[in-house]
Amino acid sequence: MVKPKKYLGQHFLQDAQIIDKIIAQVKTSGCQNILEVGPGTGALSKHLMQLNKNLKVVEIDQESIIFLQKNYPALDIINEDFLNLNLESLFDGEPFLLLGNFPYNISSQILFHMLSFYPTIPEMIGMFQLEVAQRICSSPHLKTYGIISVLNQIYYQCNLLFRVPPNVFFPPPKVYSAVVHCVKNEKEWNITQFKQLKKIVRFAFQQRRKKLPNALKSEIHDKSFWLNHRFADLRAENLAGDDFLALVKEIQDYKR
């Protein structure tokens, strides 16, 4: 048996009913390619292998890899850090479903990495700490609304499918979890735009209690930009994703 490692944020899913609910969701996906992140002992992988889909798993833990190779020799295992992977080349440029019981200690980084390759990932089904799941799917004006909410919802339609109690994992985490389903929307953005958008949204939420002219002072110095601007009296939490997109474009145009 693989020993869960705290530094890797490993909590192995063991409950058959929760696994069945996740697999049922995968079956509805139109993606023929699946990338599972952090398969651990293969609780999901062994069921995914039975689907008529092209499955790859990425695992950094050597003990888990040895276990998977012994028990599932046909499994296509990538021994890499997911955060360092070029996701465009994994399936010869074809789109894929991103799936995983994601390590809680890097779940936000996983989302940002996914967004950096969003054209290749039309769909994501992921297990997150409940608090993170709520932030992904949160709406403007709520305390849970933040950077992750804005960026994910610009690129994806995000839904919290169901909550998961701690006792279905080994070892059980100290918090509830939740499964989130994200489907890429029909809009097309470029990656350069994402980098600029990420920077503006991050600045805005780092000082979320300040109005935008003060929160974004380091990005747009000229006070005249904000004269009679429709967002001048608003804070980051008041803006939806499309509002941020419009603001980024206006800042870029103003600087030219």
VORO-589892 format. One record per residue (C-alpha): x negated, y negated, z negated; residue in three letters; residue number from 1. Coordinates in nm, 2 decimals. Last residue first. Layout:
<recs>
<rec><east>X</east><north>Y</north><up>Z</up><residuo>ala</residuo><num>NUM</num></rec>
...
</recs>
This chain:
<recs>
<rec><east>0.08</east><north>-5.32</north><up>2.63</up><residuo>arg</residuo><num>256</num></rec>
<rec><east>0.13</east><north>-5.34</north><up>2.25</up><residuo>lys</residuo><num>255</num></rec>
<rec><east>0.50</east><north>-5.42</north><up>2.29</up><residuo>tyr</residuo><num>254</num></rec>
<rec><east>0.57</east><north>-5.13</north><up>2.52</up><residuo>asp</residuo><num>253</num></rec>
<rec><east>0.41</east><north>-4.89</north><up>2.27</up><residuo>gln</residuo><num>252</num></rec>
<rec><east>0.61</east><north>-5.03</north><up>1.98</up><residuo>ile</residuo><num>251</num></rec>
<rec><east>0.93</east><north>-5.01</north><up>2.18</up><residuo>glu</residuo><num>250</num></rec>
<rec><east>0.86</east><north>-4.65</north><up>2.29</up><residuo>lys</residuo><num>249</num></rec>
<rec><east>0.80</east><north>-4.55</north><up>1.93</up><residuo>val</residuo><num>248</num></rec>
<rec><east>1.12</east><north>-4.72</north><up>1.81</up><residuo>leu</residuo><num>247</num></rec>
<rec><east>1.33</east><north>-4.55</north><up>2.08</up><residuo>ala</residuo><num>246</num></rec>
<rec><east>1.20</east><north>-4.21</north><up>1.98</up><residuo>leu</residuo><num>245</num></rec>
<rec><east>1.25</east><north>-4.30</north><up>1.61</up><residuo>phe</residuo><num>244</num></rec>
<rec><east>1.61</east><north>-4.39</north><up>1.68</up><residuo>asp</residuo><num>243</num></rec>
<rec><east>1.66</east><north>-4.06</north><up>1.88</up><residuo>asp</residuo><num>242</num></rec>
<rec><east>1.54</east><north>-3.87</north><up>1.57</up><residuo>gly</residuo><num>241</num></rec>
<rec><east>1.79</east><north>-4.04</north><up>1.33</up><residuo>ala</residuo><num>240</num></rec>
<rec><east>1.69</east><north>-4.35</north><up>1.13</up><residuo>leu</residuo><num>239</num></rec>
<rec><east>1.82</east><north>-4.43</north><up>0.79</up><residuo>asn</residuo><num>238</num></rec>
<rec><east>1.56</east><north>-4.22</north><up>0.60</up><residuo>glu</residuo><num>237</num></rec>
<rec><east>1.28</east><north>-4.43</north><up>0.75</up><residuo>ala</residuo><num>236</num></rec>
<rec><east>1.41</east><north>-4.75</north><up>0.59</up><residuo>arg</residuo><num>235</num></rec>
<rec><east>1.63</east><north>-5.02</north><up>0.75</up><residuo>leu</residuo><num>234</num></rec>
<rec><east>1.63</east><north>-5.40</north><up>0.74</up><residuo>asp</residuo><num>233</num></rec>
<rec><east>1.42</east><north>-5.45</north><up>1.05</up><residuo>ala</residuo><num>232</num></rec>
<rec><east>1.58</east><north>-5.16</north><up>1.24</up><residuo>phe</residuo><num>231</num></rec>
<rec><east>1.80</east><north>-5.37</north><up>1.47</up><residuo>arg</residuo><num>230</num></rec>
<rec><east>1.51</east><north>-5.61</north><up>1.55</up><residuo>his</residuo><num>229</num></rec>
<rec><east>1.60</east><north>-5.98</north><up>1.51</up><residuo>asn</residuo><num>228</num></rec>
<rec><east>1.24</east><north>-6.06</north><up>1.45</up><residuo>leu</residuo><num>227</num></rec>
<rec><east>1.06</east><north>-5.73</north><up>1.39</up><residuo>trp</residuo><num>226</num></rec>
<rec><east>0.80</east><north>-5.77</north><up>1.67</up><residuo>phe</residuo><num>225</num></rec>
<rec><east>0.73</east><north>-6.12</north><up>1.55</up><residuo>ser</residuo><num>224</num></rec>
<rec><east>0.57</east><north>-5.98</north><up>1.25</up><residuo>lys</residuo><num>223</num></rec>
<rec><east>0.27</east><north>-5.86</north><up>1.46</up><residuo>asp</residuo><num>222</num></rec>
<rec><east>0.08</east><north>-5.59</north><up>1.28</up><residuo>his</residuo><num>221</num></rec>
<rec><east>0.24</east><north>-5.28</north><up>1.43</up><residuo>ile</residuo><num>220</num></rec>
<rec><east>0.07</east><north>-4.96</north><up>1.32</up><residuo>glu</residuo><num>219</num></rec>
<rec><east>-0.07</east><north>-5.06</north><up>0.98</up><residuo>ser</residuo><num>218</num></rec>
<rec><east>0.24</east><north>-5.25</north><up>0.89</up><residuo>lys</residuo><num>217</num></rec>
<rec><east>0.46</east><north>-4.95</north><up>0.96</up><residuo>leu</residuo><num>216</num></rec>
<rec><east>0.60</east><north>-4.92</north><up>0.60</up><residuo>ala</residuo><num>215</num></rec>
<rec><east>0.63</east><north>-5.29</north><up>0.57</up><residuo>asn</residuo><num>214</num></rec>
<rec><east>0.83</east><north>-5.36</north><up>0.88</up><residuo>pro</residuo><num>213</num></rec>
<rec><east>1.02</east><north>-5.03</north><up>0.82</up><residuo>leu</residuo><num>212</num></rec>
<rec><east>1.17</east><north>-5.11</north><up>0.49</up><residuo>lys</residuo><num>211</num></rec>
<rec><east>0.99</east><north>-4.97</north><up>0.19</up><residuo>lys</residuo><num>210</num></rec>
<rec><east>1.13</east><north>-4.68</north><up>-0.01</up><residuo>arg</residuo><num>209</num></rec>
<rec><east>1.00</east><north>-4.43</north><up>0.24</up><residuo>arg</residuo><num>208</num></rec>
<rec><east>0.64</east><north>-4.53</north><up>0.21</up><residuo>gln</residuo><num>207</num></rec>
<rec><east>0.48</east><north>-4.21</north><up>0.35</up><residuo>gln</residuo><num>206</num></rec>
<rec><east>0.80</east><north>-4.17</north><up>0.54</up><residuo>phe</residuo><num>205</num></rec>
<rec><east>0.74</east><north>-4.45</north><up>0.80</up><residuo>ala</residuo><num>204</num></rec>
<rec><east>0.37</east><north>-4.36</north><up>0.84</up><residuo>phe</residuo><num>203</num></rec>
<rec><east>0.45</east><north>-4.00</north><up>0.91</up><residuo>arg</residuo><num>202</num></rec>
<rec><east>0.72</east><north>-4.09</north><up>1.16</up><residuo>val</residuo><num>201</num></rec>
<rec><east>0.49</east><north>-4.32</north><up>1.34</up><residuo>ile</residuo><num>200</num></rec>
<rec><east>0.20</east><north>-4.06</north><up>1.36</up><residuo>lys</residuo><num>199</num></rec>
<rec><east>0.43</east><north>-3.77</north><up>1.46</up><residuo>lys</residuo><num>198</num></rec>
<rec><east>0.58</east><north>-3.98</north><up>1.74</up><residuo>leu</residuo><num>197</num></rec>
<rec><east>0.24</east><north>-4.07</north><up>1.87</up><residuo>gln</residuo><num>196</num></rec>
<rec><east>0.13</east><north>-3.70</north><up>1.88</up><residuo>lys</residuo><num>195</num></rec>
<rec><east>0.47</east><north>-3.59</north><up>2.02</up><residuo>phe</residuo><num>194</num></rec>
<rec><east>0.44</east><north>-3.85</north><up>2.31</up><residuo>gln</residuo><num>193</num></rec>
<rec><east>0.11</east><north>-3.70</north><up>2.41</up><residuo>thr</residuo><num>192</num></rec>
<rec><east>0.28</east><north>-3.35</north><up>2.40</up><residuo>ile</residuo><num>191</num></rec>
<rec><east>0.54</east><north>-3.45</north><up>2.66</up><residuo>asn</residuo><num>190</num></rec>
<rec><east>0.91</east><north>-3.45</north><up>2.60</up><residuo>trp</residuo><num>189</num></rec>
<rec><east>1.19</east><north>-3.26</north><up>2.77</up><residuo>glu</residuo><num>188</num></rec>
<rec><east>1.55</east><north>-3.27</north><up>2.65</up><residuo>lys</residuo><num>187</num></rec>
<rec><east>1.76</east><north>-2.96</north><up>2.68</up><residuo>glu</residuo><num>186</num></rec>
<rec><east>1.73</east><north>-2.87</north><up>2.31</up><residuo>asn</residuo><num>185</num></rec>
<rec><east>1.50</east><north>-2.59</north><up>2.18</up><residuo>lys</residuo><num>184</num></rec>
<rec><east>1.68</east><north>-2.35</north><up>1.95</up><residuo>val</residuo><num>183</num></rec>
<rec><east>1.59</east><north>-2.34</north><up>1.58</up><residuo>cys</residuo><num>182</num></rec>
<rec><east>1.72</east><north>-2.07</north><up>1.33</up><residuo>his</residuo><num>181</num></rec>
<rec><east>1.64</east><north>-2.10</north><up>0.97</up><residuo>val</residuo><num>180</num></rec>
<rec><east>1.63</east><north>-1.82</north><up>0.71</up><residuo>val</residuo><num>179</num></rec>
<rec><east>1.64</east><north>-1.92</north><up>0.35</up><residuo>ala</residuo><num>178</num></rec>
<rec><east>1.43</east><north>-1.87</north><up>0.03</up><residuo>ser</residuo><num>177</num></rec>
<rec><east>1.50</east><north>-1.91</north><up>-0.34</up><residuo>tyr</residuo><num>176</num></rec>
<rec><east>1.22</east><north>-1.99</north><up>-0.57</up><residuo>val</residuo><num>175</num></rec>
<rec><east>0.98</east><north>-1.83</north><up>-0.81</up><residuo>lys</residuo><num>174</num></rec>
<rec><east>0.86</east><north>-1.58</north><up>-0.55</up><residuo>pro</residuo><num>173</num></rec>
<rec><east>0.93</east><north>-1.21</north><up>-0.60</up><residuo>pro</residuo><num>172</num></rec>
<rec><east>0.62</east><north>-0.99</north><up>-0.55</up><residuo>pro</residuo><num>171</num></rec>
<rec><east>0.74</east><north>-0.82</north><up>-0.35</up><residuo>phe</residuo><num>170</num></rec>
<rec><east>1.05</east><north>-0.97</north><up>-0.20</up><residuo>phe</residuo><num>169</num></rec>
<rec><east>1.42</east><north>-0.91</north><up>-0.22</up><residuo>val</residuo><num>168</num></rec>
<rec><east>1.43</east><north>-1.03</north><up>-0.58</up><residuo>asn</residuo><num>167</num></rec>
<rec><east>1.37</east><north>-1.39</north><up>-0.49</up><residuo>pro</residuo><num>166</num></rec>
<rec><east>1.72</east><north>-1.45</north><up>-0.34</up><residuo>pro</residuo><num>165</num></rec>
<rec><east>1.77</east><north>-1.53</north><up>0.03</up><residuo>val</residuo><num>164</num></rec>
<rec><east>1.99</east><north>-1.80</north><up>0.16</up><residuo>arg</residuo><num>163</num></rec>
<rec><east>2.16</east><north>-1.79</north><up>0.50</up><residuo>phe</residuo><num>162</num></rec>
<rec><east>2.16</east><north>-1.93</north><up>0.85</up><residuo>leu</residuo><num>161</num></rec>
<rec><east>2.01</east><north>-2.28</north><up>0.80</up><residuo>leu</residuo><num>160</num></rec>
<rec><east>2.06</east><north>-2.43</north><up>1.15</up><residuo>asn</residuo><num>159</num></rec>
<rec><east>1.82</east><north>-2.64</north><up>1.37</up><residuo>cys</residuo><num>158</num></rec>
<rec><east>1.89</east><north>-2.77</north><up>1.72</up><residuo>gln</residuo><num>157</num></rec>
<rec><east>1.53</east><north>-2.83</north><up>1.84</up><residuo>tyr</residuo><num>156</num></rec>
<rec><east>1.30</east><north>-3.10</north><up>1.98</up><residuo>tyr</residuo><num>155</num></rec>
<rec><east>1.41</east><north>-3.41</north><up>1.81</up><residuo>ile</residuo><num>154</num></rec>
<rec><east>1.55</east><north>-3.20</north><up>1.52</up><residuo>gln</residuo><num>153</num></rec>
<rec><east>1.21</east><north>-3.06</north><up>1.44</up><residuo>asn</residuo><num>152</num></rec>
<rec><east>1.04</east><north>-3.40</north><up>1.43</up><residuo>leu</residuo><num>151</num></rec>
<rec><east>1.30</east><north>-3.58</north><up>1.22</up><residuo>val</residuo><num>150</num></rec>
<rec><east>1.36</east><north>-3.31</north><up>0.96</up><residuo>ser</residuo><num>149</num></rec>
<rec><east>0.99</east><north>-3.23</north><up>0.91</up><residuo>ile</residuo><num>148</num></rec>
<rec><east>0.91</east><north>-3.59</north><up>0.85</up><residuo>ile</residuo><num>147</num></rec>
<rec><east>1.19</east><north>-3.65</north><up>0.60</up><residuo>gly</residuo><num>146</num></rec>
<rec><east>1.55</east><north>-3.59</north><up>0.50</up><residuo>tyr</residuo><num>145</num></rec>
<rec><east>1.59</east><north>-3.40</north><up>0.17</up><residuo>thr</residuo><num>144</num></rec>
<rec><east>1.69</east><north>-3.72</north><up>-0.01</up><residuo>lys</residuo><num>143</num></rec>
<rec><east>1.98</east><north>-3.77</north><up>0.23</up><residuo>leu</residuo><num>142</num></rec>
<rec><east>2.04</east><north>-4.08</north><up>0.44</up><residuo>his</residuo><num>141</num></rec>
<rec><east>1.97</east><north>-3.90</north><up>0.77</up><residuo>pro</residuo><num>140</num></rec>
<rec><east>2.06</east><north>-3.53</north><up>0.80</up><residuo>ser</residuo><num>139</num></rec>
<rec><east>1.87</east><north>-3.22</north><up>0.67</up><residuo>ser</residuo><num>138</num></rec>
<rec><east>1.80</east><north>-2.90</north><up>0.87</up><residuo>cys</residuo><num>137</num></rec>
<rec><east>1.42</east><north>-2.89</north><up>0.83</up><residuo>ile</residuo><num>136</num></rec>
<rec><east>1.44</east><north>-3.03</north><up>0.48</up><residuo>arg</residuo><num>135</num></rec>
<rec><east>1.69</east><north>-2.77</north><up>0.37</up><residuo>gln</residuo><num>134</num></rec>
<rec><east>1.46</east><north>-2.49</north><up>0.50</up><residuo>ala</residuo><num>133</num></rec>
<rec><east>1.17</east><north>-2.65</north><up>0.32</up><residuo>val</residuo><num>132</num></rec>
<rec><east>1.36</east><north>-2.65</north><up>-0.01</up><residuo>glu</residuo><num>131</num></rec>
<rec><east>1.48</east><north>-2.29</north><up>0.05</up><residuo>leu</residuo><num>130</num></rec>
<rec><east>1.12</east><north>-2.16</north><up>0.09</up><residuo>gln</residuo><num>129</num></rec>
<rec><east>1.11</east><north>-2.05</north><up>0.45</up><residuo>phe</residuo><num>128</num></rec>
<rec><east>1.20</east><north>-1.74</north><up>0.65</up><residuo>met</residuo><num>127</num></rec>
<rec><east>1.18</east><north>-1.82</north><up>1.02</up><residuo>gly</residuo><num>126</num></rec>
<rec><east>1.37</east><north>-1.77</north><up>1.35</up><residuo>ile</residuo><num>125</num></rec>
<rec><east>1.23</east><north>-1.98</north><up>1.63</up><residuo>met</residuo><num>124</num></rec>
<rec><east>1.35</east><north>-2.04</north><up>1.99</up><residuo>glu</residuo><num>123</num></rec>
<rec><east>1.24</east><north>-2.21</north><up>2.31</up><residuo>pro</residuo><num>122</num></rec>
<rec><east>0.87</east><north>-2.18</north><up>2.23</up><residuo>ile</residuo><num>121</num></rec>
<rec><east>0.65</east><north>-2.25</north><up>2.53</up><residuo>thr</residuo><num>120</num></rec>
<rec><east>0.77</east><north>-2.61</north><up>2.58</up><residuo>pro</residuo><num>119</num></rec>
<rec><east>0.73</east><north>-2.66</north><up>2.20</up><residuo>tyr</residuo><num>118</num></rec>
<rec><east>0.35</east><north>-2.61</north><up>2.19</up><residuo>phe</residuo><num>117</num></rec>
<rec><east>0.26</east><north>-2.89</north><up>1.95</up><residuo>ser</residuo><num>116</num></rec>
<rec><east>0.60</east><north>-2.84</north><up>1.78</up><residuo>leu</residuo><num>115</num></rec>
<rec><east>0.50</east><north>-2.48</north><up>1.69</up><residuo>met</residuo><num>114</num></rec>
<rec><east>0.18</east><north>-2.61</north><up>1.53</up><residuo>his</residuo><num>113</num></rec>
<rec><east>0.38</east><north>-2.87</north><up>1.33</up><residuo>phe</residuo><num>112</num></rec>
<rec><east>0.62</east><north>-2.59</north><up>1.21</up><residuo>leu</residuo><num>111</num></rec>
<rec><east>0.33</east><north>-2.36</north><up>1.11</up><residuo>ile</residuo><num>110</num></rec>
<rec><east>0.17</east><north>-2.65</north><up>0.92</up><residuo>gln</residuo><num>109</num></rec>
<rec><east>0.49</east><north>-2.70</north><up>0.73</up><residuo>ser</residuo><num>108</num></rec>
<rec><east>0.50</east><north>-2.33</north><up>0.64</up><residuo>ser</residuo><num>107</num></rec>
<rec><east>0.14</east><north>-2.32</north><up>0.53</up><residuo>ile</residuo><num>106</num></rec>
<rec><east>0.17</east><north>-2.23</north><up>0.15</up><residuo>asn</residuo><num>105</num></rec>
<rec><east>0.51</east><north>-2.07</north><up>0.20</up><residuo>tyr</residuo><num>104</num></rec>
<rec><east>0.37</east><north>-1.79</north><up>0.42</up><residuo>pro</residuo><num>103</num></rec>
<rec><east>0.63</east><north>-1.74</north><up>0.70</up><residuo>phe</residuo><num>102</num></rec>
<rec><east>0.86</east><north>-1.44</north><up>0.70</up><residuo>asn</residuo><num>101</num></rec>
<rec><east>0.83</east><north>-1.46</north><up>1.08</up><residuo>gly</residuo><num>100</num></rec>
<rec><east>0.95</east><north>-1.52</north><up>1.42</up><residuo>leu</residuo><num>99</num></rec>
<rec><east>0.86</east><north>-1.73</north><up>1.72</up><residuo>leu</residuo><num>98</num></rec>
<rec><east>1.06</east><north>-1.64</north><up>2.03</up><residuo>leu</residuo><num>97</num></rec>
<rec><east>0.86</east><north>-1.66</north><up>2.35</up><residuo>phe</residuo><num>96</num></rec>
<rec><east>0.82</east><north>-1.85</north><up>2.67</up><residuo>pro</residuo><num>95</num></rec>
<rec><east>0.59</east><north>-1.72</north><up>2.95</up><residuo>glu</residuo><num>94</num></rec>
<rec><east>0.24</east><north>-1.88</north><up>2.99</up><residuo>gly</residuo><num>93</num></rec>
<rec><east>0.06</east><north>-1.55</north><up>3.02</up><residuo>asp</residuo><num>92</num></rec>
<rec><east>0.23</east><north>-1.42</north><up>2.70</up><residuo>phe</residuo><num>91</num></rec>
<rec><east>-0.03</east><north>-1.56</north><up>2.46</up><residuo>leu</residuo><num>90</num></rec>
<rec><east>-0.17</east><north>-1.83</north><up>2.68</up><residuo>ser</residuo><num>89</num></rec>
<rec><east>0.04</east><north>-2.13</north><up>2.57</up><residuo>glu</residuo><num>88</num></rec>
<rec><east>0.02</east><north>-2.05</north><up>2.20</up><residuo>leu</residuo><num>87</num></rec>
<rec><east>-0.35</east><north>-2.15</north><up>2.18</up><residuo>asn</residuo><num>86</num></rec>
<rec><east>-0.40</east><north>-2.00</north><up>1.83</up><residuo>leu</residuo><num>85</num></rec>
<rec><east>-0.58</east><north>-2.19</north><up>1.55</up><residuo>asn</residuo><num>84</num></rec>
<rec><east>-0.28</east><north>-2.23</north><up>1.32</up><residuo>leu</residuo><num>83</num></rec>
<rec><east>-0.20</east><north>-1.86</north><up>1.38</up><residuo>phe</residuo><num>82</num></rec>
<rec><east>-0.53</east><north>-1.75</north><up>1.22</up><residuo>asp</residuo><num>81</num></rec>
<rec><east>-0.64</east><north>-1.46</north><up>1.42</up><residuo>glu</residuo><num>80</num></rec>
<rec><east>-0.64</east><north>-1.08</north><up>1.44</up><residuo>asn</residuo><num>79</num></rec>
<rec><east>-0.38</east><north>-1.04</north><up>1.71</up><residuo>ile</residuo><num>78</num></rec>
<rec><east>-0.20</east><north>-0.71</north><up>1.67</up><residuo>ile</residuo><num>77</num></rec>
<rec><east>-0.01</east><north>-0.53</north><up>1.96</up><residuo>asp</residuo><num>76</num></rec>
<rec><east>0.17</east><north>-0.25</north><up>1.77</up><residuo>leu</residuo><num>75</num></rec>
<rec><east>0.13</east><north>0.10</north><up>1.93</up><residuo>ala</residuo><num>74</num></rec>
<rec><east>-0.07</east><north>0.23</north><up>1.63</up><residuo>pro</residuo><num>73</num></rec>
<rec><east>0.22</east><north>0.15</north><up>1.38</up><residuo>tyr</residuo><num>72</num></rec>
<rec><east>0.13</east><north>0.32</north><up>1.06</up><residuo>asn</residuo><num>71</num></rec>
<rec><east>-0.25</east><north>0.33</north><up>1.07</up><residuo>lys</residuo><num>70</num></rec>
<rec><east>-0.29</east><north>0.00</north><up>1.28</up><residuo>gln</residuo><num>69</num></rec>
<rec><east>-0.04</east><north>-0.17</north><up>1.05</up><residuo>leu</residuo><num>68</num></rec>
<rec><east>-0.22</east><north>-0.07</north><up>0.73</up><residuo>phe</residuo><num>67</num></rec>
<rec><east>-0.56</east><north>-0.17</north><up>0.87</up><residuo>ile</residuo><num>66</num></rec>
<rec><east>-0.42</east><north>-0.50</north><up>0.98</up><residuo>ile</residuo><num>65</num></rec>
<rec><east>-0.26</east><north>-0.56</north><up>0.64</up><residuo>ser</residuo><num>64</num></rec>
<rec><east>-0.59</east><north>-0.51</north><up>0.46</up><residuo>glu</residuo><num>63</num></rec>
<rec><east>-0.76</east><north>-0.74</north><up>0.71</up><residuo>gln</residuo><num>62</num></rec>
<rec><east>-0.52</east><north>-1.03</north><up>0.64</up><residuo>asp</residuo><num>61</num></rec>
<rec><east>-0.51</east><north>-1.27</north><up>0.94</up><residuo>ile</residuo><num>60</num></rec>
<rec><east>-0.21</east><north>-1.13</north><up>1.12</up><residuo>glu</residuo><num>59</num></rec>
<rec><east>-0.06</east><north>-1.23</north><up>1.45</up><residuo>val</residuo><num>58</num></rec>
<rec><east>0.21</east><north>-0.99</north><up>1.59</up><residuo>val</residuo><num>57</num></rec>
<rec><east>0.29</east><north>-0.93</north><up>1.96</up><residuo>lys</residuo><num>56</num></rec>
<rec><east>0.62</east><north>-0.79</north><up>2.09</up><residuo>leu</residuo><num>55</num></rec>
<rec><east>0.75</east><north>-0.76</north><up>2.44</up><residuo>asn</residuo><num>54</num></rec>
<rec><east>1.12</east><north>-0.67</north><up>2.41</up><residuo>lys</residuo><num>53</num></rec>
<rec><east>1.35</east><north>-0.37</north><up>2.45</up><residuo>asn</residuo><num>52</num></rec>
<rec><east>1.40</east><north>-0.35</north><up>2.08</up><residuo>leu</residuo><num>51</num></rec>
<rec><east>1.26</east><north>-0.06</north><up>1.88</up><residuo>gln</residuo><num>50</num></rec>
<rec><east>0.93</east><north>-0.25</north><up>1.81</up><residuo>met</residuo><num>49</num></rec>
<rec><east>1.13</east><north>-0.52</north><up>1.64</up><residuo>leu</residuo><num>48</num></rec>
<rec><east>1.25</east><north>-0.27</north><up>1.38</up><residuo>his</residuo><num>47</num></rec>
<rec><east>0.90</east><north>-0.16</north><up>1.29</up><residuo>lys</residuo><num>46</num></rec>
<rec><east>0.78</east><north>-0.53</north><up>1.30</up><residuo>ser</residuo><num>45</num></rec>
<rec><east>1.03</east><north>-0.65</north><up>1.04</up><residuo>leu</residuo><num>44</num></rec>
<rec><east>0.90</east><north>-0.46</north><up>0.74</up><residuo>ala</residuo><num>43</num></rec>
<rec><east>0.56</east><north>-0.43</north><up>0.91</up><residuo>gly</residuo><num>42</num></rec>
<rec><east>0.33</east><north>-0.43</north><up>0.60</up><residuo>thr</residuo><num>41</num></rec>
<rec><east>0.23</east><north>-0.79</north><up>0.64</up><residuo>gly</residuo><num>40</num></rec>
<rec><east>0.39</east><north>-0.91</north><up>0.96</up><residuo>pro</residuo><num>39</num></rec>
<rec><east>0.23</east><north>-1.26</north><up>0.92</up><residuo>gly</residuo><num>38</num></rec>
<rec><east>0.36</east><north>-1.44</north><up>1.23</up><residuo>val</residuo><num>37</num></rec>
<rec><east>0.58</east><north>-1.24</north><up>1.48</up><residuo>glu</residuo><num>36</num></rec>
<rec><east>0.55</east><north>-1.34</north><up>1.84</up><residuo>leu</residuo><num>35</num></rec>
<rec><east>0.84</east><north>-1.22</north><up>2.05</up><residuo>ile</residuo><num>34</num></rec>
<rec><east>0.88</east><north>-1.21</north><up>2.43</up><residuo>asn</residuo><num>33</num></rec>
<rec><east>1.20</east><north>-1.12</north><up>2.61</up><residuo>gln</residuo><num>32</num></rec>
<rec><east>1.37</east><north>-1.44</north><up>2.49</up><residuo>cys</residuo><num>31</num></rec>
<rec><east>1.75</east><north>-1.44</north><up>2.53</up><residuo>gly</residuo><num>30</num></rec>
<rec><east>1.80</east><north>-1.41</north><up>2.16</up><residuo>ser</residuo><num>29</num></rec>
<rec><east>2.11</east><north>-1.24</north><up>2.03</up><residuo>thr</residuo><num>28</num></rec>
<rec><east>1.90</east><north>-0.93</north><up>1.92</up><residuo>lys</residuo><num>27</num></rec>
<rec><east>1.68</east><north>-1.16</north><up>1.71</up><residuo>val</residuo><num>26</num></rec>
<rec><east>1.98</east><north>-1.26</north><up>1.50</up><residuo>gln</residuo><num>25</num></rec>
<rec><east>2.07</east><north>-0.89</north><up>1.44</up><residuo>ala</residuo><num>24</num></rec>
<rec><east>1.70</east><north>-0.84</north><up>1.34</up><residuo>ile</residuo><num>23</num></rec>
<rec><east>1.73</east><north>-1.11</north><up>1.08</up><residuo>ile</residuo><num>22</num></rec>
<rec><east>2.05</east><north>-0.97</north><up>0.93</up><residuo>lys</residuo><num>21</num></rec>
<rec><east>1.91</east><north>-0.61</north><up>0.93</up><residuo>asp</residuo><num>20</num></rec>
<rec><east>1.60</east><north>-0.73</north><up>0.74</up><residuo>ile</residuo><num>19</num></rec>
<rec><east>1.82</east><north>-0.90</north><up>0.48</up><residuo>ile</residuo><num>18</num></rec>
<rec><east>2.02</east><north>-0.58</north><up>0.44</up><residuo>gln</residuo><num>17</num></rec>
<rec><east>1.71</east><north>-0.36</north><up>0.42</up><residuo>ala</residuo><num>16</num></rec>
<rec><east>1.55</east><north>-0.56</north><up>0.13</up><residuo>asp</residuo><num>15</num></rec>
<rec><east>1.17</east><north>-0.54</north><up>0.12</up><residuo>gln</residuo><num>14</num></rec>
<rec><east>1.02</east><north>-0.87</north><up>0.24</up><residuo>leu</residuo><num>13</num></rec>
<rec><east>0.66</east><north>-0.90</north><up>0.14</up><residuo>phe</residuo><num>12</num></rec>
<rec><east>0.56</east><north>-1.22</north><up>-0.04</up><residuo>his</residuo><num>11</num></rec>
<rec><east>0.22</east><north>-1.33</north><up>0.08</up><residuo>gln</residuo><num>10</num></rec>
<rec><east>0.11</east><north>-1.69</north><up>0.02</up><residuo>gly</residuo><num>9</num></rec>
<rec><east>-0.23</east><north>-1.62</north><up>0.17</up><residuo>leu</residuo><num>8</num></rec>
<rec><east>-0.41</east><north>-1.73</north><up>-0.16</up><residuo>tyr</residuo><num>7</num></rec>
<rec><east>-0.16</east><north>-1.52</north><up>-0.35</up><residuo>lys</residuo><num>6</num></rec>
<rec><east>-0.26</east><north>-1.20</north><up>-0.18</up><residuo>lys</residuo><num>5</num></rec>
<rec><east>0.00</east><north>-0.91</north><up>-0.18</up><residuo>pro</residuo><num>4</num></rec>
<rec><east>-0.18</east><north>-0.57</north><up>-0.22</up><residuo>lys</residuo><num>3</num></rec>
<rec><east>-0.12</east><north>-0.35</north><up>0.08</up><residuo>val</residuo><num>2</num></rec>
<rec><east>0.00</east><north>0.00</north><up>0.00</up><residuo>met</residuo><num>1</num></rec>
</recs>
